[in-house]
Amino acid sequence: MLEAQDQARLDALYASMQEASSGFLGYPVARDFDYEPLYRFLKFPSNNIGDPYQTSTYRVGSRDMEREVVDFFAAMFNAPADDYWGYVTNGGTEGNLYGLYLAREMYPNGIVYFSEDTHYSVAKNVHFLGLRHIMIRAQRNGEIDYEDLRESIRLHRDVPAIIFANIGTTMKEGRDDIQRVQEILRELVMHEHYIHSDAAFCGPFAQFLDPKPAFDFAEGADSIALSGHKFIGSPIPCGVVIARKGNVERISRSIGYIGSMDTTITGSRNAFTPLMLWYAIKVMGEQGLRKRLARCQELADYAVTTMNAKGIAAWRNANALTVVFPKVSDAIKNKWQLATQDVSHLIVAPGADKAHIDALISDIVEEQK
């Protein structure tokens, strides 16, 4: 049993997290989830060690549910029925690392191309993997500059191209068009290439947008990563990565100790987040995700309209849930936990409401007086 001072610390932390989670608007994290029916599984030492498509001598896990989660998103992303593989990761960064890892194994001397608006973790990932990379200019809306990409690839036509495509950049939710990227690759006769789509936030809803972004397997992706805690929602960071099975087989090796193949980044993987994602897609399904998106888009449109009416120069990309506006003061940034660089933004993730947006707008207007 905890001593009184330690219990008090826990209680204070709970109160602090409760307060902080009720008032943030700057990060793509859903907060309207409820996984109470799954709490009973937390008493087990669960571990989805090894390949989710193979059995293991360690059986305290949720592999069946993990495979169903992968199957759900593989179908959503138009993965070839006989040539896909995936697993539940601990978040988008791991999924992106996995895609780049596969690319490196195919093209060890390849060059990674990604835009300047790419998430900060990608530069770290290419460093981990020892990959050469070239950073490409981004357009004002966060989308990659295709002319700069074309010229950079042209100057290195003798080296395989590894394209890291953003399907929703961190600050502006800009989406790279991999069909346009492939046009460049065909024009330059670049037969050796790999395309990874980082759909961390947008992955669970991108297929429902009109027009739909060009990012999935039918449109040329070799791997796709998404986060589970962002649009779907989870108390624990998690994600899913899906890749072409033929490419994954290049890196797999049998491990006698666990009685399974070693095909993932971490080996041991928690078995609770696959269970949560499985539960979420069973409860919501595709129609639930569509309704979730519609509510968020309505609120994002409200935020832009209201901000502009109040003299705040706000905008968003077509169908985006990220609202961009001029950089705010540190006081407002810290109060509302707003991600800020040269601009600030709010993200209408599930769980945000008009009251929060109105209060933020009121703070900005009051400060401008």
RODO-2510 file (C-alpha; in nm, 4 decimals, decimal comma):
residues 369
     n   res          X          Y          Z
     1     m     0,0000     0,0000     0,0000
     2     l     0,1277     0,3475    -0,0866
     3     e     0,2309     0,5876     0,1817
     4     a     0,0152     0,8970     0,2185
     5     q     0,2573     1,1325     0,0433
     6     d     0,2915     0,8982    -0,2540
     7     q    -0,0863     0,8612    -0,2840
     8     a    -0,1131     1,2387    -0,2736
     9     r     0,1351     1,2656    -0,5615
    10     l    -0,0698     1,0228    -0,7676
    11     d    -0,3890     1,2140    -0,6943
    12     a    -0,2215     1,5419    -0,7887
    13     l    -0,0943     1,3921    -1,1135
    14     y    -0,4405     1,2651    -1,1979
    15     a    -0,5898     1,6088    -1,1390
    16     s    -0,3171     1,7710    -1,3488
    17     m    -0,3664     1,5319    -1,6407
    18     q    -0,7427     1,5690    -1,6180
    19     e    -0,7127     1,9472    -1,6403
    20     a    -0,4568     1,9375    -1,9222
    21     s    -0,6540     1,6915    -2,1337
    22     s    -0,9674     1,9047    -2,1191
    23     g    -0,8100     2,2114    -2,2753
    24     f    -0,5633     2,1256    -2,5506
    25     l    -0,6282     2,2102    -2,9151
    26     g    -0,2878     2,1959    -3,0819
    27     y    -0,2230     1,8246    -3,1179
    28     p    -0,3929     1,5536    -3,3273
    29     v    -0,5109     1,3397    -3,0395
    30     a    -0,8657     1,2129    -2,9931
    31     r    -0,9993     1,2185    -2,6384
    32     d    -1,3525     1,0798    -2,6700
    33     f    -1,2628     0,7124    -2,6337
    34     d    -1,3856     0,4625    -2,3749
    35     y    -1,2119     0,1283    -2,3372
    36     e    -1,3427     0,0375    -1,9939
    37     p    -1,4722    -0,3037    -2,1179
    38     l    -1,1073    -0,3954    -2,1863
    39     y    -0,9596    -0,2989    -1,8489
    40     r    -0,9790    -0,6612    -1,7257
    41     f    -0,7096    -0,7578    -1,9796
    42     l    -0,4550    -0,5391    -1,8027
    43     k    -0,4004    -0,8010    -1,5351
    44     f    -0,2214    -1,0310    -1,7811
    45     p     0,1481    -1,0165    -1,8883
    46     s     0,0402    -0,9981    -2,2509
    47     n     0,2936    -0,9814    -2,5326
    48     n     0,2454    -1,0209    -2,9091
    49     i     0,6078    -1,1204    -2,9516
    50     g     0,7206    -1,2057    -3,3023
    51     d     0,5229    -1,2142    -3,6252
    52     p     0,1471    -1,1543    -3,5822
    53     y     0,0753    -1,4068    -3,8574
    54     q     0,2563    -1,6915    -3,6843
    55     t     0,2053    -1,8754    -3,3594
    56     s     0,4559    -1,8494    -3,0777
    57     t     0,5407    -2,0612    -2,7774
    58     y     0,4304    -1,7564    -2,5737
    59     r     0,0507    -1,7543    -2,6013
    60     v    -0,0573    -1,4673    -2,3710
    61     g    -0,1410    -1,2267    -2,6507
    62     s    -0,3947    -1,0860    -2,8964
    63     r    -0,2567    -1,1907    -3,2349
    64     d    -0,5986    -1,2792    -3,3763
    65     m    -0,7280    -0,9285    -3,3060
    66     e    -0,4042    -0,7728    -3,4333
    67     r    -0,4438    -0,9482    -3,7670
    68     e    -0,8034    -0,8274    -3,7945
    69     v    -0,6861    -0,4703    -3,7347
    70     v    -0,4263    -0,5069    -4,0099
    71     d    -0,6844    -0,6635    -4,2424
    72     f    -0,9267    -0,3756    -4,1823
    73     f    -0,6759    -0,1093    -4,2787
    74     a    -0,5241    -0,3169    -4,5590
    75     a    -0,8675    -0,3314    -4,7223
    76     m    -0,9167     0,0415    -4,6628
    77     f    -0,5795     0,1134    -4,8280
    78     n    -0,6441    -0,1149    -5,1275
    79     a    -0,3561    -0,3463    -5,0426
    80     p    -0,3212    -0,6420    -5,2812
    81     a    -0,5142    -0,9307    -5,1288
    82     d    -0,2291    -1,1795    -5,1670
    83     d     0,0632    -0,9473    -5,0993
    84     y     0,0350    -0,7507    -4,7763
    85     w     0,1604    -0,7834    -4,4209
    86     g     0,1465    -0,5571    -4,1177
    87     y     0,1470    -0,5203    -3,7433
    88     v     0,0393    -0,2850    -3,4653
    89     t     0,3235    -0,0504    -3,3730
    90     n     0,3799     0,1852    -3,0810
    91     g     0,3058     0,4839    -3,3047
    92     g     0,3660     0,6572    -3,6363
    93     t     0,7403     0,6961    -3,5867
    94     e     0,7897     0,3201    -3,5627
    95     g     0,5690     0,2648    -3,8666
    96     n     0,7720     0,5161    -4,0655
    97     l     1,0967     0,3593    -3,9469
    98     y     0,9693     0,0221    -4,0643
    99     g     0,8823     0,1508    -4,4115
   100     l     1,2233     0,3127    -4,4462
   101     y     1,3895    -0,0050    -4,3155
   102     l     1,2243    -0,2089    -4,5917
   103     a     1,3295     0,0513    -4,8473
   104     r     1,6892     0,0360    -4,7282
   105     e     1,6969    -0,3421    -4,7534
   106     m     1,5780    -0,3161    -5,1123
   107     y     1,8009    -0,0227    -5,2051
   108     p     2,0943     0,0107    -4,9605
   109     n     2,2438     0,2956    -5,1634
   110     g     1,9115     0,4752    -5,2178
   111     i     1,8458     0,8394    -5,1402
   112     v     1,5444     0,9370    -4,9281
   113     y     1,3505     1,2419    -5,0466
   114     f     1,1155     1,4207    -4,8066
   115     s     0,9853     1,7743    -4,7718
   116     e     1,0946     2,0346    -4,5204
   117     d     0,7509     2,0094    -4,3561
   118     t     0,8004     1,6425    -4,2730
   119     h     0,7725     1,5337    -3,9090
   120     y     1,0967     1,5810    -3,7151
   121     s     1,1295     1,2084    -3,6439
   122     v     1,1978     1,1216    -4,0071
   123     a     1,5406     1,2865    -4,0083
   124     k     1,6152     1,0791    -3,6985
   125     n     1,4939     0,7613    -3,8690
   126     v     1,7139     0,8068    -4,1748
   127     h     2,0064     0,8720    -3,9405
   128     f     1,9342     0,5483    -3,7542
   129     l     1,9307     0,3596    -4,0839
   130     g     2,2368     0,5303    -4,2280
   131     l     2,0442     0,6454    -4,5359
   132     r     2,1403     0,9412    -4,7509
   133     h     1,8645     1,1958    -4,7799
   134     i     1,7737     1,5196    -4,9549
   135     m     1,5259     1,7626    -4,8072
   136     i     1,2825     1,9128    -5,0597
   137     r     1,1122     2,2491    -5,0409
   138     a     0,7510     2,2582    -4,9289
   139     q     0,4757     2,4686    -5,0787
   140     r     0,2901     2,7214    -4,8655
   141     n     0,0175     2,4667    -4,7917
   142     g     0,2683     2,2095    -4,6644
   143     e     0,2601     1,9902    -4,9758
   144     i     0,5940     1,8931    -5,1305
   145     d     0,7310     2,1129    -5,4101
   146     y     0,7147     1,8781    -5,7094
   147     e     0,9480     2,0855    -5,9261
   148     d     1,2171     2,0820    -5,6586
   149     l     1,1622     1,7081    -5,6172
   150     r     1,1940     1,6517    -5,9935
   151     e     1,5181     1,8486    -6,0150
   152     s     1,6699     1,6762    -5,7113
   153     i     1,5901     1,3294    -5,8447
   154     r     1,7146     1,4281    -6,1914
   155     l     2,0544     1,5158    -6,0464
   156     h     2,0764     1,1689    -5,8869
   157     r     1,9158     0,9519    -6,1541
   158     d     2,1801     0,6841    -6,1073
   159     v     2,0668     0,6190    -5,7493
   160     p     1,7370     0,4514    -5,6420
   161     a     1,4787     0,6990    -5,5119
   162     i     1,3082     0,6399    -5,1769
   163     i     1,0113     0,8730    -5,1480
   164     f     0,8780     0,9603    -4,8040
   165     a     0,5324     1,1045    -4,8762
   166     n     0,3387     1,3064    -4,6203
   167     i    -0,0323     1,2381    -4,6102
   168     g    -0,0952     1,5212    -4,3676
   169     t     0,2046     1,7277    -4,2562
   170     t     0,2530     1,8147    -3,8910
   171     m     0,1693     2,1854    -3,8996
   172     k    -0,0569     2,2336    -4,2031
   173     e    -0,1919     1,8881    -4,2907
   174     g    -0,0458     1,9185    -4,6395
   175     r    -0,0789     1,5996    -4,8436
   176     d     0,1727     1,4832    -5,1016
   177     d     0,0263     1,3299    -5,4190
   178     i     0,2082     1,0059    -5,4939
   179     q     0,0532     0,9888    -5,8401
   180     r     0,2321     1,3128    -5,9275
   181     v     0,5470     1,1703    -5,7697
   182     q     0,5201     0,8625    -5,9884
   183     e     0,4778     1,0783    -6,2973
   184     i     0,8135     1,2347    -6,2105
   185     l     0,9714     0,8933    -6,1590
   186     r     0,8395     0,7699    -6,4939
   187     e     0,9499     1,0865    -6,6709
   188     l     1,3029     1,0391    -6,5358
   189     v     1,2955     0,6631    -6,6065
   190     m     1,3531     0,5809    -6,2389
   191     h     1,2628     0,2127    -6,2292
   192     e     1,4249     0,1516    -5,8896
   193     h     1,2158     0,3340    -5,6315
   194     y     1,0198     0,2867    -5,3103
   195     i     0,7284     0,4985    -5,1846
   196     h     0,6272     0,5151    -4,8190
   197     s     0,3131     0,7049    -4,7164
   198     d     0,3087     0,8621    -4,3706
   199     a    -0,0636     0,8823    -4,2951
   200     a    -0,0266     0,9141    -3,9173
   201     f    -0,3260     1,1383    -3,8491
   202     c    -0,5162     1,1136    -4,1776
   203     g    -0,4880     0,7390    -4,2372
   204     p    -0,8156     0,6368    -4,0712
   205     f    -1,0174     0,8921    -4,2717
   206     a    -0,8228     0,9796    -4,5891
   207     q    -1,0159     0,7282    -4,8012
   208     f    -1,3400     0,9078    -4,7203
   209     l    -1,2278     1,2503    -4,8419
   210     d    -1,3558     1,3949    -5,1681
   211     p    -1,1359     1,4178    -5,3616
   212     k    -0,9430     1,1311    -5,2067
   213     p    -0,5694     1,1927    -5,1631
   214     a    -0,3464     0,9743    -5,3792
   215     f    -0,1563     0,7727    -5,1198
   216     d    -0,2620     0,4069    -5,1052
   217     f    -0,1351     0,0792    -5,2504
   218     a    -0,3497     0,0977    -5,5622
   219     e    -0,1855     0,4314    -5,6346
   220     g     0,1693     0,3072    -5,5882
   221     a     0,2563     0,3026    -5,2173
   222     d     0,4879     0,0261    -5,1002
   223     s     0,4109     0,0809    -4,7305
   224     i     0,1746     0,2965    -4,5241
   225     a     0,1898     0,3945    -4,1569
   226     l    -0,0852     0,5413    -3,9404
   227     s    -0,1298     0,6306    -3,5751
   228     g    -0,4085     0,4791    -3,3689
   229     h    -0,4159     0,7333    -3,0855
   230     k    -0,4744     1,0342    -3,3107
   231     f    -0,8043     1,0090    -3,5000
   232     i    -0,9345     0,6830    -3,3526
   233     g    -0,8184     0,7492    -2,9981
   234     s    -0,6263     0,5529    -2,7365
   235     p    -0,4804     0,6194    -2,3901
   236     i    -0,1572     0,4596    -2,5147
   237     p     0,0273     0,5720    -2,8301
   238     c    -0,0058     0,3112    -3,1025
   239     g    -0,0217     0,2698    -3,4771
   240     v    -0,0355     0,0309    -3,7694
   241     v     0,2112    -0,0281    -4,0508
   242     i     0,1186    -0,2184    -4,3658
   243     a     0,3675    -0,3194    -4,6345
   244     r     0,3917    -0,5414    -4,9351
   245     k     0,4514    -0,8940    -4,8076
   246     g     0,7181    -0,9701    -5,0650
   247     n     0,9314    -0,6859    -4,9316
   248     v     0,8872    -0,7956    -4,5690
   249     e     1,0092    -1,1458    -4,6519
   250     r     1,3493    -0,9935    -4,7322
   251     i     1,4072    -0,9114    -4,3648
   252     s     1,2391    -1,2016    -4,1822
   253     r     1,4362    -1,4626    -3,9933
   254     s     1,3343    -1,7524    -3,7722
   255     i     1,3925    -1,7255    -3,3959
   256     g     1,3840    -2,0569    -3,2127
   257     y     1,3565    -1,8946    -2,8688
   258     i     1,0105    -1,7548    -2,9425
   259     g     0,8998    -2,0108    -3,1988
   260     s     0,8180    -1,7417    -3,4536
   261     m     0,9673    -1,5214    -3,7236
   262     d     1,1378    -1,1943    -3,6310
   263     t     0,9741    -0,9437    -3,8668
   264     t     0,8969    -0,6416    -3,6486
   265     i     1,1115    -0,3572    -3,5140
   266     t     1,0841    -0,4273    -3,1424
   267     g     1,0279    -0,8012    -3,1164
   268     s     0,8259    -0,7871    -2,7939
   269     r     0,5143    -0,5803    -2,8528
   270     n     0,2329    -0,4938    -2,6146
   271     a    -0,0849    -0,6894    -2,6817
   272     f    -0,3217    -0,4311    -2,5356
   273     t    -0,3162    -0,1658    -2,8097
   274     p    -0,4128    -0,4190    -3,0808
   275     l    -0,7058    -0,5081    -2,8583
   276     m    -0,8091    -0,1425    -2,8295
   277     l    -0,7848    -0,0812    -3,2028
   278     w    -0,9816    -0,3985    -3,2681
   279     y    -1,2490    -0,2855    -3,0234
   280     a    -1,2646     0,0617    -3,1804
   281     i    -1,3115    -0,0597    -3,5365
   282     k    -1,5688    -0,3160    -3,4247
   283     v    -1,7673    -0,0470    -3,2408
   284     m    -1,7318     0,2247    -3,5072
   285     g    -1,6746     0,0413    -3,8325
   286     e    -1,6340     0,2336    -4,1571
   287     q    -1,9628     0,4197    -4,1136
   288     g    -1,8658     0,5315    -3,7653
   289     l    -1,5343     0,6657    -3,8951
   290     r    -1,7185     0,8528    -4,1706
   291     k    -1,9526     1,0155    -3,9184
   292     r    -1,6562     1,0999    -3,6969
   293     l    -1,4892     1,2725    -3,9901
   294     a    -1,8040     1,4653    -4,0833
   295     r    -1,8376     1,6052    -3,7308
   296     c    -1,4731     1,7120    -3,7254
   297     q    -1,4905     1,8748    -4,0685
   298     e    -1,7994     2,0711    -3,9685
   299     l    -1,6196     2,2008    -3,6604
   300     a    -1,3011     2,2818    -3,8565
   301     d    -1,5066     2,4859    -4,1021
   302     y    -1,6716     2,6630    -3,8103
   303     a    -1,3315     2,7479    -3,6633
   304     v    -1,2023     2,9031    -3,9882
   305     t    -1,5229     3,0976    -4,0510
   306     t    -1,5435     3,2311    -3,6962
   307     m    -1,1752     3,3235    -3,6809
   308     n    -1,1931     3,5137    -4,0083
   309     a    -1,5056     3,6951    -3,8903
   310     k    -1,3099     3,8042    -3,5825
   311     g    -1,0170     3,9335    -3,7888
   312     i    -0,7898     3,6311    -3,7432
   313     a    -0,6361     3,5238    -4,0766
   314     a    -0,7131     3,1525    -4,0487
   315     w    -0,7159     2,8934    -4,3261
   316     r    -0,7051     2,5203    -4,3831
   317     n    -0,6254     2,2893    -4,6697
   318     a    -0,9193     2,1333    -4,8529
   319     n    -1,1004     1,8918    -4,6190
   320     a    -0,8284     1,9299    -4,3542
   321     l    -0,8950     1,9143    -3,9802
   322     t    -0,5971     2,1425    -3,9130
   323     v    -0,6717     2,5154    -3,8910
   324     v    -0,3682     2,7408    -3,9454
   325     f    -0,3451     3,0991    -3,8185
   326     p    -0,0788     3,3584    -3,7312
   327     k     0,1629     3,2736    -3,4529
   328     v     0,0148     3,3375    -3,1086
   329     s     0,1830     3,4557    -2,7902
   330     d     0,3526     3,2163    -2,5520
   331     a     0,0737     3,2705    -2,3000
   332     i    -0,1946     3,1499    -2,5420
   333     k     0,0294     2,8777    -2,6819
   334     n     0,0873     2,7346    -2,3357
   335     k    -0,2710     2,7730    -2,2162
   336     w    -0,4167     2,5872    -2,5153
   337     q    -0,1142     2,3632    -2,5814
   338     l    -0,0855     2,4878    -2,9398
   339     a     0,1878     2,3523    -3,1647
   340     t     0,3670     2,6617    -3,2962
   341     q     0,6476     2,7261    -3,5436
   342     d     0,6251     3,0121    -3,7945
   343     v     0,2480     2,9743    -3,7553
   344     s     0,0173     2,8280    -3,4934
   345     h    -0,2559     2,5752    -3,5512
   346     l    -0,5464     2,4038    -3,3852
   347     i    -0,6496     2,0531    -3,4777
   348     v    -1,0112     1,9456    -3,4669
   349     a    -0,9536     1,5916    -3,3449
   350     p    -1,2497     1,3920    -3,2109
   351     g    -1,3408     1,5256    -2,8683
   352     a    -1,2834     1,8934    -2,9480
   353     d    -1,5913     2,1154    -2,9259
   354     k    -1,7167     2,4630    -3,0119
   355     a    -1,6802     2,5852    -2,6558
   356     h    -1,3039     2,5234    -2,6628
   357     i    -1,2661     2,6886    -3,0025
   358     d    -1,4754     2,9893    -2,8996
   359     a    -1,2679     3,0310    -2,5843
   360     l    -0,9417     3,0180    -2,7808
   361     i    -1,0704     3,2741    -3,0305
   362     s    -1,1799     3,4975    -2,7457
   363     d    -0,8305     3,4817    -2,5937
   364     i    -0,6656     3,5723    -2,9252
   365     v    -0,9042     3,8620    -2,9896
   366     e    -0,8629     3,9953    -2,6360
   367     e    -0,4847     3,9888    -2,6681
   368     q    -0,4982     4,1781    -2,9983
   369     k    -0,6871     4,4719    -2,8476
***
